[in-house]
C-alpha cells in the first residue's frame, strides 16, 4: 500500500481533531528564526500547511504566502482559518522554478518515505530563488514506518546531512533540536533546520 495515500486518508478522516490539536500550538519562536532569514515582502510557500496556523501568522507579518496541503479536508479548514486559497497538492507535485524566497516545511515532509525525500528536496531547491531558504522539521530519531496511522521518517543530524549532500546546492545554515511545544507531547524531540540554496562555485 502507498503509505502517502494512507497518511492522506488519516488526515482527511481526522482533520477536525488534528486542527484542534495544532491550530493553537505556539511555534512563534521557530517562525521568528525563519523570518530572520527573509527580506521584507518575501514570497514563501507553506509546504504542508495543515490547519493554516503558520500561513495566518506569516500573513500578519506582511509576508506573501502560497499554501498547499495534501489533505483536501485540511485545505478546506485552512482556507476558513486563513481567508486565502489553499491549493490541494502532494509534495511530489511541486514544479516551480526560482519562485520562492522561502519554503516553510514544518512537520510536513516527515511523512515522506526516506527514498522520496531526496527528490522532494530537489524540487524545493529548484522552487527557491538563489539564496532562498527553507525551514524543515522532523521528529528526532531513526524510526521509519507507520506511527498512529501515518508514515513518519524521523531524522538525526547525520541523516539530514547525508540527505542534503544528495541535493548539492542546499546548504545547512542552522541545525538545532527542540522539545514539542504541545503539553501532551513534551517528551518528544524535534530536529529543526534552516537550509539555504547556494550556487556551487565553478
C-alpha positions as CSV (number, residue, x, y, z in Angstrom):
1,X,0.0,0.0,0.0
2,X,1.2,3.5,-0.8
3,X,2.0,5.0,2.6
4,X,1.5,8.5,1.4
5,X,-2.1,7.6,0.4
6,X,-2.7,6.0,3.8
7,X,-1.3,9.1,5.6
8,X,-3.6,11.4,3.5
9,X,-6.6,9.3,4.3
10,X,-5.7,9.6,8.0
11,X,-5.6,13.4,7.8
12,X,-8.9,13.5,5.8
13,X,-10.6,11.3,8.3
14,X,-9.1,13.2,11.4
15,X,-8.9,16.7,10.0
16,X,-11.0,18.3,12.7
17,X,-9.2,16.7,15.7
18,X,-5.9,17.4,14.1
19,X,-6.9,21.0,13.6
20,X,-7.9,21.3,17.2
21,X,-4.6,19.8,18.3
22,X,-2.3,22.0,16.3
23,X,-4.1,25.3,15.4
24,X,-3.0,27.0,18.6
25,X,0.4,25.3,19.1
26,X,2.9,28.1,19.7
27,X,5.7,27.8,17.2
28,X,6.3,31.5,17.1
29,X,10.0,31.1,18.1
30,X,10.5,28.9,15.1
31,X,8.7,31.2,12.7
32,X,10.7,34.2,14.1
33,X,14.0,32.3,13.3
34,X,12.8,31.6,9.8
35,X,11.6,35.2,9.2
36,X,15.0,36.4,10.3
37,X,16.4,34.9,7.0
38,X,13.8,36.7,4.8
39,X,13.7,40.1,3.3
40,X,10.6,42.4,3.6
41,X,7.9,41.5,1.1
42,X,9.2,37.9,0.6
43,X,7.1,35.3,-1.0
44,X,7.1,31.9,0.8
45,X,5.5,28.5,0.3
46,X,3.8,26.9,3.3
47,X,4.6,23.4,2.3
48,X,2.0,21.2,4.0
49,X,0.1,24.0,5.8
50,X,-2.2,21.7,7.9
51,X,-4.5,23.9,9.9
52,X,-3.2,27.1,8.3
53,X,-1.8,28.3,11.6
54,X,1.5,29.4,10.2
55,X,0.1,30.8,6.9
56,X,-2.1,33.0,9.0
57,X,0.8,34.2,11.2
58,X,3.0,34.9,8.2
59,X,0.3,37.0,6.5
60,X,0.0,39.1,9.7
61,X,3.8,39.8,9.4
62,X,3.3,41.1,5.9
63,X,4.8,38.1,4.2
64,X,3.2,36.8,1.0
65,X,2.2,33.1,1.2
66,X,1.3,30.3,-1.1
67,X,-0.2,27.5,0.9
68,X,-0.6,23.8,0.0
69,X,-1.6,20.6,1.6
70,X,-2.1,17.0,0.5
71,X,-5.3,16.6,2.6
72,X,-8.4,18.0,0.9
73,X,-10.2,18.3,4.3
74,X,-7.3,20.2,5.8
75,X,-7.2,22.5,2.8
76,X,-10.9,23.4,3.5
77,X,-10.2,24.1,7.2
78,X,-7.1,26.1,6.4
79,X,-8.9,28.2,3.9
80,X,-11.5,29.1,6.6
81,X,-8.8,29.8,9.1
82,X,-6.6,32.0,6.9
83,X,-9.1,33.6,4.4
84,X,-6.8,32.7,1.5
85,X,-6.9,29.9,-1.1
86,X,-5.1,26.7,-0.1
87,X,-4.1,24.5,-3.0
88,X,-4.6,20.8,-2.8
89,X,-1.3,19.3,-3.9
90,X,1.1,16.5,-3.0
91,X,4.8,17.3,-2.2
92,X,5.9,15.4,-5.2
93,X,3.9,17.7,-7.5
94,X,5.9,20.8,-6.6
95,X,7.1,22.2,-10.0
96,X,8.2,25.8,-9.6
97,X,11.5,27.4,-10.6
98,X,13.1,30.2,-8.7
99,X,9.7,31.4,-7.4
100,X,10.1,31.5,-3.6
101,X,12.2,33.4,-1.2
102,X,11.4,30.8,1.5
103,X,9.7,27.5,2.0
104,X,8.2,26.6,5.3
105,X,8.0,22.8,5.8
106,X,7.0,22.5,9.4
107,X,6.3,18.9,10.4
108,X,5.3,18.1,6.9
109,X,7.8,16.3,4.7
110,X,8.5,14.0,7.6
111,X,5.5,12.0,6.1
112,X,7.6,11.1,3.0
113,X,9.4,7.8,2.9
114,X,13.2,8.2,3.0
115,X,13.5,7.3,-0.6
116,X,11.2,10.1,-1.6
117,X,12.9,12.9,0.4
118,X,15.8,13.5,-1.9
119,X,13.5,14.1,-4.9
120,X,11.3,16.4,-3.0
121,X,14.2,18.4,-1.6
122,X,15.5,18.8,-5.1
123,X,12.1,20.1,-6.1
124,X,12.2,22.5,-3.1
125,X,15.7,23.6,-4.1
126,X,14.5,24.3,-7.7
127,X,11.5,26.3,-6.4
128,X,13.7,28.5,-4.3
129,X,15.4,31.7,-5.6
130,X,19.2,31.9,-5.3
131,X,20.0,32.4,-1.6
132,X,16.4,31.4,-0.7
133,X,15.9,29.5,2.5
134,X,13.8,26.6,3.7
135,X,12.8,25.5,7.2
136,X,12.5,21.8,7.8
137,X,11.4,19.9,10.9
138,X,11.3,16.2,11.7
139,X,10.7,14.1,14.7
140,X,14.1,13.3,16.2
141,X,15.4,9.7,15.8
142,X,16.0,6.9,13.3
143,X,12.5,5.4,13.1
144,X,10.9,5.0,9.7
145,X,7.4,3.5,9.4
146,X,3.7,3.8,10.4
147,X,3.0,5.5,13.7
148,X,-0.5,6.3,14.8
149,X,-2.0,5.8,11.4
150,X,0.6,7.9,9.5
151,X,4.0,7.3,7.9
152,X,6.9,9.0,9.6
153,X,10.6,9.3,8.6
154,X,12.4,10.5,11.7
155,X,15.7,12.3,11.3
156,X,19.0,12.8,13.1
157,X,21.7,15.4,12.3
158,X,23.8,12.7,10.5
159,X,20.9,11.5,8.4
160,X,19.9,15.1,7.3
161,X,23.5,16.0,6.4
162,X,23.7,12.9,4.2
163,X,20.4,13.7,2.6
164,X,21.4,17.3,1.9
165,X,24.6,16.1,0.2
166,X,22.4,14.5,-2.4
167,X,20.9,17.9,-3.3
168,X,24.1,19.7,-3.9
169,X,23.0,23.4,-3.6
170,X,21.1,23.1,-0.3
171,X,23.5,24.1,2.5
172,X,22.8,24.0,6.2
173,X,22.6,27.5,7.7
174,X,21.3,26.3,11.2
175,X,20.6,23.0,12.8
176,X,19.0,22.6,16.3
177,X,16.9,20.3,18.5
178,X,13.7,21.4,20.4
179,X,11.0,19.8,22.5
180,X,7.5,19.6,21.3
181,X,5.5,22.7,22.1
182,X,2.3,20.8,22.8
183,X,2.0,20.0,26.5
184,X,0.8,16.4,25.9
185,X,3.9,15.7,23.7
186,X,6.6,17.5,25.6
187,X,8.7,14.3,25.8
188,X,9.1,14.3,22.0
189,X,12.1,16.0,20.4
190,X,12.3,17.6,17.0
191,X,15.2,18.2,14.6
192,X,14.9,21.7,13.1
193,X,17.0,23.0,10.2
194,X,17.4,26.1,8.1
195,X,18.9,25.3,4.7
196,X,19.9,27.8,2.0
197,X,20.1,27.5,-1.8
198,X,23.6,28.4,-2.7
199,X,25.1,28.0,-6.2
200,X,28.0,25.7,-6.3
201,X,31.2,27.5,-7.1
202,X,32.7,26.9,-10.5
